[in-house]
Structures are given as structure tokens and as C-alpha cells.
Amino acid sequence: MTEPSWDASAPTVLRRRAAGESVEQIRLDLIIPTGKRKGQNPGLASIYRALAEHEKTQAYPEAIETAHTDFAALQQRDLSPV
């Protein structure tokens, strides 16, 4: 699962990557909004992991949807009284 801060910054990162900027350049403009590292730039590895996760969701959208559906069904089953 991606971090909430990635969800907000993903469009910016993807747009700037498409324009030819390097992740190293983009990283300097990203700020972590919450948590222990609030106000700092994310690490390169975090950005690359988020980009890889995004590529997977784009390449296999039906698998992601199926996984979400299966997970919701499992949660619903676990909440049902026995």
C-alpha cells in the first residue's frame, strides 16, 4: 500500500517525470506532510518504490480490483457474528 503523502504528490511526480526531470530533482521539491519525518524530503528509495507500485496498479488494474474485492469480503466475513 502506498503512503497517504504519495497519493497527494503522485500526479506531480508523474507529470514531472514525463517532462524529463530526474527523481533526484523532483525529490527536492517534495515535503513529507506528517509523521516522524514531517517537513523533510522523502528518500529516493521511497519515491522509486511508490513509482513501482503505481506502475503495477496501471499494468494490472483488474488484479488490484480483485484483491480489493477479496479483502473487503474477508473483512466482512470476519465481522459477521458466528
Biopython code that builds the backbone (N, CA, C, O; Angstrom):
import numpy as np
from Bio.PDB.StructureBuilder import StructureBuilder

atoms = [
    (1, "MET", "N", (0.842, -1.172, 0.000)),
    (1, "MET", "CA", (0.000, 0.000, 0.000)),
    (1, "MET", "C", (0.887, 1.234, 0.000)),
    (1, "MET", "O", (1.955, 1.246, 0.611)),
    (2, "THR", "N", (0.436, 2.263, -0.687)),
    (2, "THR", "CA", (1.215, 3.486, -0.741)),
    (2, "THR", "C", (0.906, 4.370, 0.448)),
    (2, "THR", "O", (-0.151, 4.254, 1.068)),
    (3, "GLU", "N", (1.828, 5.243, 0.755)),
    (3, "GLU", "CA", (1.639, 6.165, 1.858)),
    (3, "GLU", "C", (0.672, 7.260, 1.441)),
    (3, "GLU", "O", (0.597, 7.600, 0.260)),
    (4, "PRO", "N", (-0.085, 7.831, 2.410)),
    (4, "PRO", "CA", (-1.022, 8.912, 2.068)),
    (4, "PRO", "C", (-0.339, 10.087, 1.390)),
    (4, "PRO", "O", (-0.918, 10.701, 0.495)),
    (5, "SER", "N", (0.886, 10.412, 1.800)),
    (5, "SER", "CA", (1.573, 11.539, 1.186)),
    (5, "SER", "C", (1.863, 11.269, -0.296)),
    (5, "SER", "O", (1.906, 12.203, -1.097)),
    (6, "TRP", "N", (2.061, 10.007, -0.661)),
    (6, "TRP", "CA", (2.289, 9.682, -2.069)),
    (6, "TRP", "C", (1.041, 9.966, -2.887)),
    (6, "TRP", "O", (1.133, 10.469, -4.007)),
    (7, "ASP", "N", (-0.128, 9.648, -2.336)),
    (7, "ASP", "CA", (-1.374, 9.873, -3.066)),
    (7, "ASP", "C", (-1.510, 11.337, -3.481)),
    (7, "ASP", "O", (-2.014, 11.633, -4.564)),
    (8, "ALA", "N", (-1.068, 12.236, -2.634)),
    (8, "ALA", "CA", (-1.174, 13.663, -2.932)),
    (8, "ALA", "C", (-0.103, 14.123, -3.918)),
    (8, "ALA", "O", (-0.358, 15.005, -4.738)),
    (9, "SER", "N", (1.082, 13.541, -3.847)),
    (9, "SER", "CA", (2.184, 14.015, -4.684)),
    (9, "SER", "C", (2.363, 13.223, -5.977)),
    (9, "SER", "O", (3.140, 13.628, -6.841)),
    (10, "ALA", "N", (1.666, 12.113, -6.123)),
    (10, "ALA", "CA", (1.830, 11.255, -7.298)),
    (10, "ALA", "C", (1.631, 11.996, -8.615)),
    (10, "ALA", "O", (2.463, 11.862, -9.512)),
    (11, "PRO", "N", (0.551, 12.778, -8.767)),
    (11, "PRO", "CA", (0.379, 13.456, -10.060)),
    (11, "PRO", "C", (1.553, 14.377, -10.405)),
    (11, "PRO", "O", (1.968, 14.459, -11.562)),
    (12, "THR", "N", (2.076, 15.060, -9.404)),
    (12, "THR", "CA", (3.209, 15.962, -9.641)),
    (12, "THR", "C", (4.440, 15.174, -10.079)),
    (12, "THR", "O", (5.103, 15.537, -11.050)),
    (13, "VAL", "N", (4.739, 14.104, -9.366)),
    (13, "VAL", "CA", (5.913, 13.296, -9.691)),
    (13, "VAL", "C", (5.776, 12.704, -11.083)),
    (13, "VAL", "O", (6.715, 12.757, -11.878)),
    (14, "LEU", "N", (4.622, 12.145, -11.381)),
    (14, "LEU", "CA", (4.413, 11.515, -12.689)),
    (14, "LEU", "C", (4.505, 12.539, -13.823)),
    (14, "LEU", "O", (5.109, 12.267, -14.860)),
    (15, "ARG", "N", (3.911, 13.701, -13.625)),
    (15, "ARG", "CA", (3.953, 14.751, -14.655)),
    (15, "ARG", "C", (5.381, 15.224, -14.887)),
    (15, "ARG", "O", (5.804, 15.386, -16.032)),
    (16, "ARG", "N", (6.124, 15.447, -13.813)),
    (16, "ARG", "CA", (7.492, 15.943, -13.955)),
    (16, "ARG", "C", (8.419, 14.876, -14.533)),
    (16, "ARG", "O", (9.333, 15.198, -15.292)),
    (17, "ARG", "N", (8.192, 13.605, -14.181)),
    (17, "ARG", "CA", (8.986, 12.515, -14.783)),
    (17, "ARG", "C", (8.730, 12.464, -16.287)),
    (17, "ARG", "O", (9.656, 12.284, -17.078)),
    (18, "ALA", "N", (7.458, 12.624, -16.674)),
    (18, "ALA", "CA", (7.109, 12.608, -18.096)),
    (18, "ALA", "C", (7.759, 13.776, -18.840)),
    (18, "ALA", "O", (8.031, 13.686, -20.037)),
    (19, "ALA", "N", (8.002, 14.863, -18.124)),
    (19, "ALA", "CA", (8.649, 16.039, -18.730)),
    (19, "ALA", "C", (10.167, 15.892, -18.769)),
    (19, "ALA", "O", (10.865, 16.771, -19.274)),
    (20, "GLY", "N", (10.683, 14.776, -18.233)),
    (20, "GLY", "CA", (12.110, 14.505, -18.332)),
    (20, "GLY", "C", (12.937, 14.822, -17.098)),
    (20, "GLY", "O", (14.159, 14.678, -17.128)),
    (21, "GLU", "N", (12.299, 15.251, -16.007)),
    (21, "GLU", "CA", (13.068, 15.540, -14.794)),
    (21, "GLU", "C", (13.450, 14.235, -14.102)),
    (21, "GLU", "O", (12.733, 13.238, -14.184)),
    (22, "SER", "N", (14.568, 14.261, -13.433)),
    (22, "SER", "CA", (15.012, 13.079, -12.696)),
    (22, "SER", "C", (14.329, 13.039, -11.329)),
    (22, "SER", "O", (13.885, 14.063, -10.811)),
    (23, "VAL", "N", (14.255, 11.854, -10.764)),
    (23, "VAL", "CA", (13.672, 11.697, -9.434)),
    (23, "VAL", "C", (14.485, 12.513, -8.418)),
    (23, "VAL", "O", (13.923, 13.064, -7.472)),
    (24, "GLU", "N", (15.779, 12.588, -8.612)),
    (24, "GLU", "CA", (16.637, 13.357, -7.715)),
    (24, "GLU", "C", (16.239, 14.832, -7.696)),
    (24, "GLU", "O", (16.247, 15.467, -6.641)),
    (25, "GLN", "N", (15.892, 15.375, -8.863)),
    (25, "GLN", "CA", (15.466, 16.773, -8.945)),
    (25, "GLN", "C", (14.092, 16.965, -8.309)),
    (25, "GLN", "O", (13.876, 17.924, -7.568)),
    (26, "ILE", "N", (13.183, 16.072, -8.592)),
    (26, "ILE", "CA", (11.812, 16.170, -8.096)),
    (26, "ILE", "C", (11.794, 16.039, -6.576)),
    (26, "ILE", "O", (11.058, 16.756, -5.897)),
    (27, "ARG", "N", (12.591, 15.138, -6.050)),
    (27, "ARG", "CA", (12.636, 14.847, -4.612)),
    (27, "ARG", "C", (12.824, 16.105, -3.781)),
    (27, "ARG", "O", (12.235, 16.236, -2.708)),
    (28, "LEU", "N", (13.638, 17.026, -4.268)),
    (28, "LEU", "CA", (13.948, 18.235, -3.504)),
    (28, "LEU", "C", (12.728, 19.124, -3.294)),
    (28, "LEU", "O", (12.699, 19.925, -2.360)),
    (29, "ASP", "N", (11.720, 18.989, -4.153)),
    (29, "ASP", "CA", (10.511, 19.802, -4.042)),
    (29, "ASP", "C", (9.388, 19.115, -3.266)),
    (29, "ASP", "O", (8.359, 19.730, -2.990)),
    (30, "LEU", "N", (9.580, 17.857, -2.917)),
    (30, "LEU", "CA", (8.558, 17.127, -2.170)),
    (30, "LEU", "C", (8.818, 17.258, -0.678)),
    (30, "LEU", "O", (9.961, 17.179, -0.228)),
    (31, "ILE", "N", (7.760, 17.458, 0.080)),
    (31, "ILE", "CA", (7.859, 17.597, 1.527)),
    (31, "ILE", "C", (6.924, 16.574, 2.172)),
    (31, "ILE", "O", (5.769, 16.442, 1.767)),
    (32, "ILE", "N", (7.419, 15.860, 3.164)),
    (32, "ILE", "CA", (6.606, 14.901, 3.901)),
    (32, "ILE", "C", (5.680, 15.699, 4.825)),
    (32, "ILE", "O", (6.160, 16.468, 5.658)),
    (33, "PRO", "N", (4.340, 15.525, 4.689)),
    (33, "PRO", "CA", (3.411, 16.371, 5.436)),
    (33, "PRO", "C", (3.152, 15.958, 6.886)),
    (33, "PRO", "O", (2.775, 16.798, 7.703)),
    (34, "THR", "N", (3.347, 14.685, 7.217)),
    (34, "THR", "CA", (3.034, 14.226, 8.566)),
    (34, "THR", "C", (4.052, 13.197, 9.032)),
    (34, "THR", "O", (4.860, 12.699, 8.247)),
    (35, "GLY", "N", (4.000, 12.889, 10.313)),
    (35, "GLY", "CA", (4.815, 11.806, 10.854)),
    (35, "GLY", "C", (6.167, 12.247, 11.366)),
    (35, "GLY", "O", (6.457, 13.436, 11.496)),
    (36, "LYS", "N", (6.973, 11.261, 11.648)),
    (36, "LYS", "CA", (8.291, 11.470, 12.239)),
    (36, "LYS", "C", (9.186, 12.353, 11.375)),
    (36, "LYS", "O", (9.966, 13.147, 11.900)),
    (37, "ARG", "N", (9.078, 12.220, 10.072)),
    (37, "ARG", "CA", (9.938, 12.985, 9.154)),
    (37, "ARG", "C", (9.224, 14.184, 8.546)),
    (37, "ARG", "O", (9.600, 14.657, 7.473)),
    (38, "LYS", "N", (8.198, 14.675, 9.227)),
    (38, "LYS", "CA", (7.418, 15.818, 8.746)),
    (38, "LYS", "C", (8.344, 16.986, 8.400)),
    (38, "LYS", "O", (9.245, 17.336, 9.164)),
    (39, "GLY", "N", (8.098, 17.576, 7.230)),
    (39, "GLY", "CA", (8.871, 18.723, 6.787)),
    (39, "GLY", "C", (10.147, 18.382, 6.039)),
    (39, "GLY", "O", (10.820, 19.275, 5.524)),
    (40, "GLN", "N", (10.487, 17.104, 5.974)),
    (40, "GLN", "CA", (11.699, 16.680, 5.269)),
    (40, "GLN", "C", (11.339, 16.168, 3.880)),
    (40, "GLN", "O", (10.171, 15.941, 3.564)),
    (41, "ASN", "N", (12.364, 15.993, 3.064)),
    (41, "ASN", "CA", (12.173, 15.408, 1.736)),
    (41, "ASN", "C", (12.133, 13.890, 1.878)),
    (41, "ASN", "O", (12.839, 13.330, 2.718)),
    (42, "PRO", "N", (11.310, 13.212, 1.063)),
    (42, "PRO", "CA", (11.309, 11.750, 1.097)),
    (42, "PRO", "C", (12.615, 11.205, 0.517)),
    (42, "PRO", "O", (13.285, 11.878, -0.266)),
    (43, "GLY", "N", (12.964, 9.998, 0.903)),
    (43, "GLY", "CA", (14.153, 9.359, 0.366)),
    (43, "GLY", "C", (13.916, 8.917, -1.075)),
    (43, "GLY", "O", (12.782, 8.692, -1.496)),
    (44, "LEU", "N", (15.004, 8.800, -1.813)),
    (44, "LEU", "CA", (14.902, 8.340, -3.203)),
    (44, "LEU", "C", (14.251, 6.963, -3.287)),
    (44, "LEU", "O", (13.422, 6.708, -4.160)),
    (45, "ALA", "N", (14.640, 6.077, -2.364)),
    (45, "ALA", "CA", (14.091, 4.722, -2.399)),
    (45, "ALA", "C", (12.574, 4.753, -2.209)),
    (45, "ALA", "O", (11.860, 3.978, -2.846)),
    (46, "SER", "N", (12.077, 5.630, -1.348)),
    (46, "SER", "CA", (10.629, 5.735, -1.130)),
    (46, "SER", "C", (9.917, 6.166, -2.402)),
    (46, "SER", "O", (8.852, 5.643, -2.731)),
    (47, "ILE", "N", (10.495, 7.106, -3.108)),
    (47, "ILE", "CA", (9.882, 7.584, -4.343)),
    (47, "ILE", "C", (9.908, 6.491, -5.405)),
    (47, "ILE", "O", (8.915, 6.269, -6.098)),
    (48, "TYR", "N", (11.042, 5.810, -5.533)),
    (48, "TYR", "CA", (11.129, 4.733, -6.520)),
    (48, "TYR", "C", (10.160, 3.593, -6.192)),
    (48, "TYR", "O", (9.548, 3.022, -7.095)),
    (49, "ARG", "N", (10.017, 3.260, -4.899)),
    (49, "ARG", "CA", (9.054, 2.220, -4.506)),
    (49, "ARG", "C", (7.633, 2.641, -4.873)),
    (49, "ARG", "O", (6.858, 1.842, -5.399)),
    (50, "ALA", "N", (7.300, 3.892, -4.595)),
    (50, "ALA", "CA", (5.961, 4.384, -4.918)),
    (50, "ALA", "C", (5.725, 4.385, -6.428)),
    (50, "ALA", "O", (4.635, 4.041, -6.885)),
    (51, "LEU", "N", (6.732, 4.767, -7.199)),
    (51, "LEU", "CA", (6.603, 4.730, -8.662)),
    (51, "LEU", "C", (6.396, 3.302, -9.158)),
    (51, "LEU", "O", (5.577, 3.065, -10.046)),
    (52, "ALA", "N", (7.132, 2.354, -8.592)),
    (52, "ALA", "CA", (6.986, 0.948, -8.989)),
    (52, "ALA", "C", (5.594, 0.436, -8.637)),
    (52, "ALA", "O", (4.976, -0.277, -9.427)),
    (53, "GLU", "N", (5.103, 0.794, -7.461)),
    (53, "GLU", "CA", (3.758, 0.394, -7.054)),
    (53, "GLU", "C", (2.717, 0.990, -7.999)),
    (53, "GLU", "O", (1.762, 0.314, -8.381)),
    (54, "HIS", "N", (2.898, 2.237, -8.367)),
    (54, "HIS", "CA", (1.973, 2.891, -9.299)),
    (54, "HIS", "C", (1.989, 2.176, -10.656)),
    (54, "HIS", "O", (0.935, 1.953, -11.251)),
    (55, "GLU", "N", (3.168, 1.821, -11.138)),
    (55, "GLU", "CA", (3.267, 1.110, -12.419)),
    (55, "GLU", "C", (2.539, -0.225, -12.363)),
    (55, "GLU", "O", (1.886, -0.616, -13.331)),
    (56, "LYS", "N", (2.644, -0.929, -11.234)),
    (56, "LYS", "CA", (1.943, -2.207, -11.089)),
    (56, "LYS", "C", (0.438, -2.013, -11.148)),
    (56, "LYS", "O", (-0.266, -2.791, -11.791)),
    (57, "THR", "N", (-0.059, -0.979, -10.480)),
    (57, "THR", "CA", (-1.507, -0.754, -10.491)),
    (57, "THR", "C", (-1.994, -0.369, -11.883)),
    (57, "THR", "O", (-3.127, -0.676, -12.256)),
    (58, "GLN", "N", (-1.133, 0.306, -12.654)),
    (58, "GLN", "CA", (-1.507, 0.666, -14.020)),
    (58, "GLN", "C", (-1.438, -0.539, -14.952)),
    (58, "GLN", "O", (-2.243, -0.657, -15.876)),
    (59, "ALA", "N", (-0.490, -1.424, -14.716)),
    (59, "ALA", "CA", (-0.300, -2.585, -15.588)),
    (59, "ALA", "C", (-1.335, -3.679, -15.333)),
    (59, "ALA", "O", (-1.717, -4.398, -16.256)),
    (60, "TYR", "N", (-1.794, -3.808, -14.080)),
    (60, "TYR", "CA", (-2.700, -4.892, -13.709)),
    (60, "TYR", "C", (-3.898, -4.368, -12.928)),
    (60, "TYR", "O", (-4.115, -4.788, -11.792)),
    (61, "PRO", "N", (-4.687, -3.455, -13.512)),
    (61, "PRO", "CA", (-5.800, -2.872, -12.750)),
    (61, "PRO", "C", (-6.836, -3.908, -12.315)),
    (61, "PRO", "O", (-7.429, -3.778, -11.244)),
    (62, "GLU", "N", (-7.057, -4.937, -13.137)),
    (62, "GLU", "CA", (-8.049, -5.939, -12.757)),
    (62, "GLU", "C", (-7.582, -6.765, -11.561)),
    (62, "GLU", "O", (-8.401, -7.180, -10.741)),
    (63, "ALA", "N", (-6.292, -7.005, -11.451)),
    (63, "ALA", "CA", (-5.767, -7.745, -10.306)),
    (63, "ALA", "C", (-5.912, -6.922, -9.023)),
    (63, "ALA", "O", (-6.232, -7.462, -7.964)),
    (64, "ILE", "N", (-5.676, -5.628, -9.127)),
    (64, "ILE", "CA", (-5.819, -4.751, -7.970)),
    (64, "ILE", "C", (-7.280, -4.716, -7.524)),
    (64, "ILE", "O", (-7.569, -4.813, -6.331)),
    (65, "GLU", "N", (-8.187, -4.581, -8.466)),
    (65, "GLU", "CA", (-9.615, -4.538, -8.134)),
    (65, "GLU", "C", (-10.056, -5.854, -7.499)),
    (65, "GLU", "O", (-10.815, -5.851, -6.530)),
    (66, "THR", "N", (-9.591, -6.968, -8.034)),
    (66, "THR", "CA", (-9.934, -8.270, -7.474)),
    (66, "THR", "C", (-9.399, -8.400, -6.050)),
    (66, "THR", "O", (-10.097, -8.900, -5.168)),
    (67, "ALA", "N", (-8.175, -7.958, -5.826)),
    (67, "ALA", "CA", (-7.593, -8.024, -4.484)),
    (67, "ALA", "C", (-8.383, -7.171, -3.496)),
    (67, "ALA", "O", (-8.608, -7.587, -2.360)),
    (68, "HIS", "N", (-8.799, -5.999, -3.916)),
    (68, "HIS", "CA", (-9.596, -5.127, -3.036)),
    (68, "HIS", "C", (-10.941, -5.775, -2.712)),
    (68, "HIS", "O", (-11.395, -5.734, -1.569)),
    (69, "THR", "N", (-11.572, -6.370, -3.717)),
    (69, "THR", "CA", (-12.858, -7.039, -3.521)),
    (69, "THR", "C", (-12.705, -8.219, -2.581)),
    (69, "THR", "O", (-13.510, -8.389, -1.664)),
    (70, "ASP", "N", (-11.684, -9.037, -2.795)),
    (70, "ASP", "CA", (-11.440, -10.195, -1.927)),
    (70, "ASP", "C", (-11.167, -9.764, -0.493)),
    (70, "ASP", "O", (-11.661, -10.385, 0.448)),
    (71, "PHE", "N", (-10.385, -8.708, -0.322)),
    (71, "PHE", "CA", (-10.063, -8.217, 1.016)),
    (71, "PHE", "C", (-11.320, -7.717, 1.725)),
    (71, "PHE", "O", (-11.523, -7.990, 2.908)),
    (72, "ALA", "N", (-12.156, -6.989, 0.999)),
    (72, "ALA", "CA", (-13.400, -6.491, 1.590)),
    (72, "ALA", "C", (-14.298, -7.650, 2.012)),
    (72, "ALA", "O", (-14.927, -7.599, 3.069)),
    (73, "ALA", "N", (-14.358, -8.685, 1.193)),
    (73, "ALA", "CA", (-15.170, -9.857, 1.529)),
    (73, "ALA", "C", (-14.633, -10.553, 2.773)),
    (73, "ALA", "O", (-15.410, -10.998, 3.617)),
    (74, "LEU", "N", (-13.319, -10.652, 2.893)),
    (74, "LEU", "CA", (-12.722, -11.264, 4.087)),
    (74, "LEU", "C", (-13.019, -10.437, 5.339)),
    (74, "LEU", "O", (-13.329, -10.989, 6.394)),
    (75, "GLN", "N", (-12.926, -9.143, 5.218)),
    (75, "GLN", "CA", (-13.225, -8.282, 6.364)),
    (75, "GLN", "C", (-14.690, -8.425, 6.766)),
    (75, "GLN", "O", (-15.008, -8.493, 7.953)),
    (76, "GLN", "N", (-15.566, -8.470, 5.791)),
    (76, "GLN", "CA", (-16.992, -8.604, 6.071)),
    (76, "GLN", "C", (-17.268, -9.933, 6.766)),
    (76, "GLN", "O", (-18.059, -9.994, 7.707)),
    (77, "ARG", "N", (-16.615, -10.994, 6.300)),
    (77, "ARG", "CA", (-16.785, -12.312, 6.903)),
    (77, "ARG", "C", (-16.301, -12.313, 8.337)),
    (77, "ARG", "O", (-16.937, -12.911, 9.205)),
    (78, "ASP", "N", (-15.175, -11.645, 8.602)),
    (78, "ASP", "CA", (-14.618, -11.599, 9.941)),
    (78, "ASP", "C", (-15.505, -10.795, 10.892)),
    (78, "ASP", "O", (-15.507, -11.051, 12.096)),
    (79, "LEU", "N", (-16.245, -9.843, 10.376)),
    (79, "LEU", "CA", (-17.119, -9.026, 11.214)),
    (79, "LEU", "C", (-18.471, -9.663, 11.485)),
    (79, "LEU", "O", (-19.188, -9.247, 12.395)),
    (80, "SER", "N", (-18.821, -10.674, 10.694)),
    (80, "SER", "CA", (-20.113, -11.347, 10.873)),
    (80, "SER", "C", (-20.110, -12.156, 12.166)),
    (80, "SER", "O", (-19.145, -12.862, 12.462)),
    (81, "PRO", "N", (-21.199, -12.050, 12.938)),
    (81, "PRO", "CA", (-21.283, -12.849, 14.176)),
    (81, "PRO", "C", (-21.387, -14.343, 13.848)),
    (81, "PRO", "O", (-22.047, -14.739, 12.886)),
    (82, "VAL", "N", (-20.738, -15.137, 14.648)),
    (82, "VAL", "CA", (-20.708, -16.588, 14.409)),
    (82, "VAL", "C", (-21.645, -17.276, 15.335)),
    (82, "VAL", "O", (-21.766, -18.500, 15.293)),
]
sb = StructureBuilder()
sb.init_structure("model")
sb.init_model(0)
sb.init_chain("A")
sb.init_seg("    ")
for serial, (resi, resn, name, xyz) in enumerate(atoms, 1):
    if name == "N":
        sb.init_residue(resn, " ", resi, " ")
    sb.init_atom(name, np.array(xyz, "f"), 0.0, 1.0, " ", f" {name:<3s}", serial, name[0])
structure = sb.get_structure()
